[in-house]
Amino acid sequence: MAQAKPLMRVLAGEAVWPPPVWLMRQAGRYLPEFRAERARADFLTRCTTPDIATELTMQPIRRYGMDAAILFSDILVLPWAMGQDLRFIEGRGPVMEPIRNRQALAALSPDRVASVVAPIQETLRRLSTDLPASTTLLGFAGSPFTVACYMVEGGSSREFAVTRTMALQDPALFDDLIALLVRTTTDMLIGQIDAGADAVMLFDSWSGILPPSQFRRHVIAPTREIVAGIRAARPGTRIIGFPRLAGLMAIEYAEATGVDALACDTSVDMAALAKRVPDTLALQGNLDPVILRAGGQALTDEVRRIRNPLRGRPHVFNLGHGVMPDTSPDHVGQLVDAVRDPG
């Protein structure tokens, strides 16, 4: 049963010791077996080919016995599934045809999503039978604001100034884009749950660039709507929220959205945060990926510094961001051993 899995117990508000551990981007280029598989196909083909996506998701489970496997996919699969042009360019990242006006928004087709993501749901079905019984299977999506940033900007950016300007100068258009993303994200995550995901995670990687008033409107409100929509359709679903770089707004995010776990970025003092949120709220995080990259005694010491003060409350050990591509696989093994040390 899913509830017997250590990570699912934590998401239900139980303190588990040692805490369960998994890592964002645990299926990634730092693994030689991932690099070998990566040569077979381009990124979107890997995401939408069940044989490849299943293999990539399973690799860190086989190597490290992580407590969770997170679906190998990408947050931009959703706008791509609606018809927005998307390419991934080495050294540059995602490149999209920008959505800058109502005509471009109207050209998107949410009716296409179900058929385009069907292979991803097949990957989840396979993983739900292939994973060890104690391993949680996580589905995920990007939160509407972060996905909108890429859709409007046409790719990555330091400030996403075009997106934020649209939200201020043409709020009706931006609100309609967010509303579309709320509906399609909710439906997509329900589909992932139906295909076998034990829980789902919402990544709001760029939420921290917004001032509080805009954060409440474009991060908290859409997330609350998605959480409510999922719970209405699939009661009891556990949801992790990651409002990266949100600072103090993360506390309000956790209270207002109804997520079961708050994933914390590297900047957060989790021991201090734990005193300001309910004891039943699971905290996830938050080792600096650079410390993982460095390894050695500094890594073991930092794992203990994060982990030990949270003993007795629900905690999922993770990074504050994703594994860096040039990280040694041995360092990841060292991290897992340090987290699982019962002392």
Phi, psi and omega per residue, in radians:
M1 nan 2.539 -3.101
A2 -1.044 -0.623 -3.056
Q3 -1.183 -0.326 3.119
A4 -1.419 -0.195 -3.141
K5 -1.284 2.365 -3.072
P6 -0.917 -0.779 -3.105
L7 -1.173 -0.645 3.114
M8 -1.172 -0.593 3.060
R9 -1.094 -0.722 3.115
V10 -1.147 -0.756 3.137
L11 -1.113 -0.375 3.064
A12 -1.483 0.017 3.072
G13 1.740 0.202 -3.111
E14 -1.661 2.448 3.032
A15 -1.453 2.173 3.139
V16 -2.103 2.348 3.132
W17 -2.276 2.319 -0.182
P18 -1.091 2.767 -3.081
P19 -1.231 2.621 3.026
P20 -1.103 2.704 -3.070
V21 -2.400 2.374 2.891
W22 -2.657 2.958 -3.039
L23 -2.295 2.399 2.992
M24 -1.115 2.398 -3.031
R25 1.031 0.619 3.090
Q26 -1.202 -0.427 2.965
A27 -1.653 1.745 -3.033
G28 -2.814 -3.063 -2.967
R29 -1.189 -0.233 3.100
Y30 -1.203 -0.329 3.134
L31 -1.587 2.239 3.117
P32 -1.081 -0.597 3.139
E33 -1.202 -0.517 3.062
F34 -1.194 -0.771 -3.130
R35 -1.085 -0.641 3.111
A36 -1.132 -0.724 -3.131
E37 -1.277 -0.546 -3.117
R38 -1.072 -0.505 -3.103
A39 -1.242 -0.213 -3.048
R40 -1.333 -0.504 -3.011
A41 -2.820 2.854 3.075
D42 -1.244 2.968 -2.965
F43 -1.060 -0.879 -3.096
L44 -1.137 -0.590 3.071
T45 -1.131 -0.695 3.096
R46 -1.094 -0.708 -3.129
C47 -1.143 -0.561 -2.994
T48 -1.914 0.245 3.047
T49 -1.979 1.864 -3.013
P50 -0.955 -0.676 3.130
D51 -1.033 -0.786 -3.099
I52 -1.285 -0.846 -3.094
A53 -1.093 -0.647 3.087
T54 -1.129 -0.788 3.135
E55 -1.075 -0.788 -3.110
L56 -1.143 -0.671 3.114
T57 -1.153 -0.620 -3.064
M58 -1.361 -0.408 -3.000
Q59 -0.970 -0.881 3.134
P60 -1.221 -0.366 3.079
I61 -1.240 -0.775 3.112
R62 -1.112 -0.735 -3.018
R63 -1.321 -0.716 -2.980
Y64 -2.065 -0.227 -3.066
G65 1.150 0.679 3.132
M66 -0.952 2.656 3.140
D67 -1.385 -0.182 3.065
A68 -2.486 2.533 2.960
A69 -1.944 2.199 3.102
I70 -1.841 2.281 -3.101
L71 -0.810 2.300 3.026
F72 -1.364 1.907 3.138
S73 -2.849 -2.730 -3.126
D74 -2.681 2.618 -3.109
I75 -1.176 -0.343 -3.100
L76 -1.564 0.042 3.028
V77 -1.050 -0.613 -3.092
L78 -1.108 -0.971 3.102
P79 -1.080 -0.603 3.068
W80 -1.071 -0.710 3.128
A81 -1.137 -0.473 3.103
M82 -1.463 -0.048 3.052
G83 1.929 0.024 3.096
Q84 -1.331 2.299 -3.136
D85 -1.082 2.378 -3.107
L86 -2.547 2.272 3.014
R87 -2.361 2.595 3.038
F88 -1.932 2.094 -3.078
I89 -1.916 2.216 -3.127
E90 -0.977 2.254 3.129
G91 1.448 -0.114 -3.126
R92 -2.172 -0.565 -3.124
G93 1.633 -2.690 -3.069
P94 -1.286 2.467 3.058
V95 -2.250 2.191 -3.060
M96 -2.266 2.722 2.979
E97 -1.319 2.021 -2.960
P98 -1.119 2.554 2.990
I99 -1.708 1.806 -3.033
R100 -2.114 -0.073 -3.113
N101 -2.632 3.031 -3.060
R102 -1.192 -0.526 3.113
Q103 -1.135 -0.737 3.116
A104 -1.147 -0.673 3.106
L105 -1.143 -0.735 -3.120
A106 -1.158 -0.409 -3.134
A107 -1.292 -0.295 3.105
L108 -1.225 2.546 -3.067
S109 -2.175 1.670 3.116
P110 -1.105 -0.373 3.127
D111 -1.165 -0.300 3.133
R112 -1.380 -0.335 -2.919
V113 -1.043 -0.823 -3.033
A114 -0.997 -0.759 -3.107
S115 -1.273 -0.644 -3.108
V116 -1.196 -0.665 -3.105
V117 -1.552 0.019 3.127
A118 -0.953 -0.737 3.095
P119 -1.096 -0.533 3.110
I120 -1.213 -0.674 3.063
Q121 -1.134 -0.608 3.069
E122 -1.121 -0.669 3.063
T123 -1.022 -0.778 3.122
L124 -1.095 -0.707 3.109
R125 -1.069 -0.723 3.122
R126 -1.160 -0.763 -3.126
L127 -1.116 -0.621 -3.103
S128 -1.125 -0.388 3.081
T129 -1.729 -0.427 -3.078
D130 -1.505 -0.456 -3.051
L131 -1.275 2.653 3.006
P132 -1.004 2.665 -3.050
A133 -1.083 -0.445 -3.092
S134 -1.574 -0.031 -3.039
T135 -1.670 2.225 3.093
T136 -1.363 2.392 3.065
L137 -1.780 2.067 -3.106
L138 -1.821 2.219 2.870
G139 -1.613 3.015 3.136
F140 -2.854 2.928 3.020
A141 -2.712 2.839 2.956
G142 -1.392 2.552 3.042
S143 -1.285 2.714 -3.015
P144 -0.951 -0.757 -3.087
F145 -1.091 -0.828 -3.113
T146 -1.107 -0.755 3.115
V147 -1.119 -0.703 3.108
A148 -1.071 -0.629 3.114
C149 -0.973 -0.845 -3.135
Y150 -1.193 -0.679 -3.093
M151 -1.138 -0.719 -3.100
V152 -1.389 -0.740 -3.081
E153 -1.253 -0.520 -3.070
G154 1.536 0.287 -3.136
G155 2.689 -2.804 -3.108
S156 -1.447 2.891 -3.102
S157 -2.841 2.829 3.066
R158 -1.438 -0.649 -3.038
E159 -2.071 -0.292 -3.063
F160 0.883 0.837 -3.060
A161 -1.159 -0.634 3.135
V162 -1.110 -0.765 -3.130
T163 -1.108 -0.837 -3.091
R164 -1.185 -0.572 3.071
T165 -1.183 -0.728 3.085
M166 -1.023 -0.757 -3.124
A167 -1.049 -0.502 -3.127
L168 -1.590 -0.691 -3.050
Q169 -1.557 -0.486 3.105
D170 -2.336 1.165 -3.050
P171 -1.089 -0.520 3.132
A172 -1.128 -0.763 3.118
L173 -1.136 -0.799 -3.112
F174 -1.156 -0.697 3.102
D175 -1.086 -0.646 3.121
D176 -1.173 -0.655 3.071
L177 -1.115 -0.804 3.121
I178 -1.075 -0.744 3.141
A179 -1.078 -0.715 3.074
L180 -1.062 -0.746 -3.133
L181 -1.208 -0.602 3.062
V182 -1.054 -0.849 -3.100
R183 -1.109 -0.854 -3.040
T184 -1.281 -0.581 3.092
T185 -1.166 -0.760 3.104
T186 -1.018 -0.851 -3.133
D187 -1.094 -0.729 -3.117
M188 -1.132 -0.718 -3.140
L189 -1.222 -0.630 3.033
I190 -1.064 -0.698 3.073
G191 -1.090 -0.664 3.103
Q192 -1.152 -0.700 3.107
I193 -1.114 -0.777 3.132
D194 -1.114 -0.476 -3.131
A195 -1.486 -0.091 3.044
G196 2.282 -0.090 3.118
A197 -1.138 2.302 3.093
D198 -1.318 -0.580 -3.115
A199 -2.690 2.933 -3.131
V200 -2.334 2.750 -3.130
M201 -2.223 2.431 3.083
L202 -1.892 2.101 -3.136
F203 -1.712 2.017 3.021
D204 -2.009 1.286 -2.963
S205 -1.124 -0.456 -3.054
W206 -1.959 0.272 -3.127
S207 -1.062 -0.531 -3.053
G208 -1.235 -0.089 3.123
I209 -1.510 -0.084 -3.057
L210 -1.689 2.527 2.965
P211 -1.245 2.849 -3.027
P212 -0.932 -0.732 -3.100
S213 -1.107 -0.736 3.122
Q214 -1.291 -0.579 3.080
F215 -1.057 -0.773 3.141
R216 -1.111 -0.693 -3.066
R217 -1.331 -0.735 -2.964
H218 -1.839 -0.191 3.103
V219 -1.993 -1.014 -3.065
I220 -1.169 -0.888 -3.049
A221 -1.075 -0.837 3.107
P222 -1.116 -0.669 3.131
T223 -1.126 -0.750 3.097
R224 -1.016 -0.690 -3.139
E225 -1.184 -0.694 3.104
I226 -1.141 -0.809 3.135
V227 -1.028 -0.800 3.139
A228 -1.117 -0.691 3.139
G229 -1.137 -0.728 3.110
I230 -1.145 -0.785 -3.091
R231 -1.182 -0.574 3.096
A232 -1.168 -0.652 -3.113
A233 -1.463 -0.645 -3.086
R234 -2.334 1.389 -3.078
P235 -0.971 2.481 3.103
G236 1.535 -0.063 3.129
T237 -1.093 2.342 3.104
R238 -1.612 2.371 -3.014
I239 -2.312 2.284 3.057
I240 -1.816 2.329 3.079
G241 -2.000 2.428 -3.103
F242 -2.237 1.505 3.080
P243 -1.534 1.413 -2.991
R244 -1.056 2.360 3.093
L245 1.086 0.490 -3.108
A246 -1.361 -0.276 -3.130
G247 1.075 -2.405 -3.119
L248 -1.129 -0.394 3.119
M249 -1.135 -0.307 3.106
A250 -1.083 -0.560 3.124
I251 -1.156 -0.817 3.104
E252 -1.126 -0.679 3.086
Y253 -0.975 -0.853 -3.105
A254 -1.097 -0.721 -3.114
E255 -1.215 -0.706 -2.963
A256 -1.531 -0.458 -3.055
T257 -1.535 -0.482 -3.103
G258 1.482 0.265 3.097
V259 -1.152 2.696 3.126
D260 -1.469 -0.446 -3.121
A261 -2.445 2.469 3.077
L262 -1.882 1.967 3.085
A263 -1.453 2.327 -3.001
C264 -1.959 2.428 3.080
D265 -1.413 3.089 -3.020
T266 -1.075 -0.456 -3.033
S267 -1.319 -0.205 -3.001
V268 -1.507 2.328 2.930
D269 -1.476 1.756 -2.987
M270 -1.209 -0.572 3.102
A271 -1.111 -0.693 3.092
A272 -1.228 -0.704 3.117
L273 -1.072 -0.679 -3.091
A274 -1.009 -0.455 -3.141
K275 -1.392 -0.172 -3.029
R276 -1.999 0.030 3.125
V277 -2.213 2.802 -3.122
P278 -1.018 2.560 -3.132
D279 -1.084 -0.414 -3.112
T280 -1.493 -0.185 3.102
L281 -1.347 2.122 3.080
A282 -1.283 2.447 3.024
L283 -1.905 2.439 3.137
Q284 -2.151 2.334 3.079
G285 2.406 -2.824 -0.188
N286 -2.573 0.868 -3.113
L287 -1.110 2.432 3.063
D288 -1.163 2.166 3.124
P289 -1.015 -0.456 3.108
V290 -1.202 -0.617 3.075
I291 -1.161 -0.673 3.046
L292 -1.089 -0.733 3.120
R293 -1.076 -0.655 -3.106
A294 -1.291 -0.652 3.140
G295 1.187 -2.836 3.074
G296 1.334 -2.871 -3.079
Q297 -1.118 -0.552 3.111
A298 -1.040 -0.628 3.116
L299 -1.167 -0.876 3.141
T300 -1.049 -0.741 -3.130
D301 -1.109 -0.721 -3.104
E302 -1.240 -0.635 3.055
V303 -1.000 -0.816 -3.133
R304 -1.161 -0.658 -3.116
R305 -1.117 -0.624 3.108
I306 -1.377 -0.802 -2.983
R307 -1.262 -0.851 -2.925
N308 -1.106 -0.731 3.127
P309 -1.147 -0.278 -3.115
L310 -1.655 0.063 3.105
R311 -1.071 2.347 -3.130
G312 1.680 -0.011 3.037
R313 -2.348 2.765 -3.106
P314 -1.139 2.123 -3.081
H315 -2.539 2.336 3.009
V316 -1.951 2.086 -3.138
F317 -1.359 2.351 -3.115
N318 -2.774 -3.041 3.033
L319 -1.621 2.956 3.019
G320 -1.499 -0.146 3.051
H321 -2.813 -2.899 -3.026
G322 -1.447 2.809 3.051
V323 -1.050 2.306 3.120
M324 -1.315 2.489 -3.026
P325 -1.039 -0.505 -3.097
D326 -1.683 0.351 3.075
T327 -1.289 2.434 3.075
S328 -1.245 2.297 3.047
P329 -0.974 -0.530 3.125
D330 -1.125 -0.571 3.134
H331 -1.188 -0.614 3.084
V332 -1.143 -0.727 3.058
G333 -1.065 -0.686 3.092
Q334 -1.091 -0.738 3.120
L335 -1.062 -0.848 -3.104
V336 -1.058 -0.754 3.116
D337 -1.084 -0.715 -3.117
A338 -1.168 -0.704 3.110
V339 -1.117 -0.692 -3.047
R340 -1.504 -0.063 3.036
D341 -1.088 2.086 -3.037
P342 -1.261 -0.178 -3.082
G343 -1.240 nan nan
